[in-house]
Structure formats: C-alpha cells, structure tokens
Amino acid sequence: MEAATMSRDKKARSEQSAQAATRKTASSLFGTDRSSDVPDSTVGVITHDDPVFTCRSVDVFYANKQAIFGVDLDIGRHEVISMIGPSGCGKSTFLRCLNRMNDTIAIARVTGRIELDGQDILDSRIDVVPLRARVGMVFQKPNPFPKSIYENVAYGPRIHGLARDRVELDEIVHTSLERAGLLKEVKDRMDQPGTGLSGGQQQRLCIARAIAVSPEVILMDEPCSALDPIATARIEDLIDELKENYTICIVTHSMQQAARVSQRTAYFHLGYLVEVDETDKIFTNPSHKLTEDYITGRFG
C-alpha cells in the first residue's frame, strides 16, 4: 500500500511539472494575461487510482479567445466531484468537454487529450451519439421533452435499441424513475406531459431520462440553481444514492452543496484548474490562497 501511494505521488509530481511547462507555453503563444496568483501547475492531487476520465493538457478556445488552459485531471469511478469557482472561470466549459457538448458551438475548439476508459473522446472518429449515452447530462434548467412522462424516459432507450419489446421498455422506464426518486409521484399519470410537473420533479425526470440509457457518467451543470430548498435537498439525496452506480461531475455555485455531496472538489479560476483535492481538505485547509479567498467569500 505504501509503495503504491509513493508511486502515485511520484506520478502526480511528474505530471504537475509537465503541466507547469504547458501553462507557460500557452501563456507565451496566446498572449494570455494569466494572473501572477495562478500557480504554474494545479495544487493538490490530480490523479486517481481508478479513473473513468483522464484529462491531460485540455485547452478550450472560442474563436481566438482561450477559455481553458492546460487542465490535467482524473475523475474517479463512482465518485462525486464538484467543480467550483466564480462565474466565468471555465468550470461549465470544462464540464461540457467531457461529452463533447462544446461541439455544438461553431467557434469552439478543444485540444489536448480526454480519455474515457482509455479511449480518447476527442478523436474525430468518435461518434458523439453513443458517447453522450455513456456520459449523460443534466442542465441548469429542467428541460423535459414536450412528451408524456413515460415517453420522456423511454425516448433514449428506444433510439439506442436498448429494449427488445414493450415489456423491457416498461421495465427500463419504471426502474429509471424509481432510481430518480420519482416513480411513486408519477406512477398513476405516466401519460401526462412531463412539462406539467413541478420544477424539482422535472429535474428528477431529466435525471431519470439520463440514467435510462445506462450511462457511466452523469454531468450536472448547476442542477439545483432554479429549485427551491426542498427540491434541492431531494436532488442532493439522489446524488448520494446515484454515486453507487455512476460517476457524477457537478458544477455548482453553492459551496455548501459541494461540501455536502462530493468526495473531491476542483477549484477553477480564470480558466485554470487551481486546486483539486478531497472535499474536506478543500473546505477546511485549502493549499492555495486563491482557493481560500474564494471559499471564505473574499471574492466570487
């Protein structure tokens, strides 16, 4: 165990040295005004013993404007990782890289390497449709389809051919709604529009829709920002349950939420990943002053 820990620490130090060189090169090539407060390499532990995602030297550009700079980060299997930071820091942009949602923006360009179970998803030969089934996404505002509750959940399994008949499709729909904590509330009105549910119920419907196609990872971009405290608590309880079967990456402006739901936390600032570590350490004893200033409310 001690040898494995030393090996992991040595690997982390090596990768952080490489990251520092990459960041300096990016600043030189693109004339970025990187704050002197931003470290040359990410503080903390960027690696994970069992990564589902391995991201290295990830840069994101919108036309000639660089938004993400040399992000190196492993995301562990069956963990909840929170991404925090002030508005415009790049956390949502990075999240969207993980299932290539940035492809939908004509001027966006992503470079570097993002491996999902060892396969580089930035490879132009990758089909994004099955990728987005493996890496589902729940957005800031609930966005149910203008269909029935049943059809909202059945849509994904149907187009991906995951059910051979109506019996199997019914099973997938009911299981997904149950995992999303919604089945008891909607079982007698499955044919009614999903848009007729409350905001919290709509968000759980969107989560059920995401897990219906058996993803490995669920991305959540501020999933509770439009919800009341009671609905937020339901979603947070659900996240805790879902981590047994899925990896969850959540972007949040609520530091209290990050502290409650995640095992690791990554702090972004001006497009840089400043610090990543166990959540308890980030919120009680951060290593970098920028992280400390943010979580103590000095800015952001």
KATA-V204513 format. One record per helix or strand. SS is the DSSP state (@ for helix, = for strand). FROM is the first residue (numbers start at 1). LEN is the number of residues. If there is no record, write none. Layout:
SS;FROM;LEN / SS;FROM;LEN
This chain:
@;2;29 / =;43;2 / =;51;12 / =;65;12 / =;80;5 / @;91;7 / @;101;4 / =;108;9 / =;119;2 / @;128;7 / =;135;4 / =;148;1 / @;149;11 / @;166;14 / @;183;4 / =;193;1 / @;194;3 / @;199;13 / =;217;5 / @;229;14 / =;247;5 / @;255;7 / =;264;6 / =;272;7 / @;279;6 / @;289;7
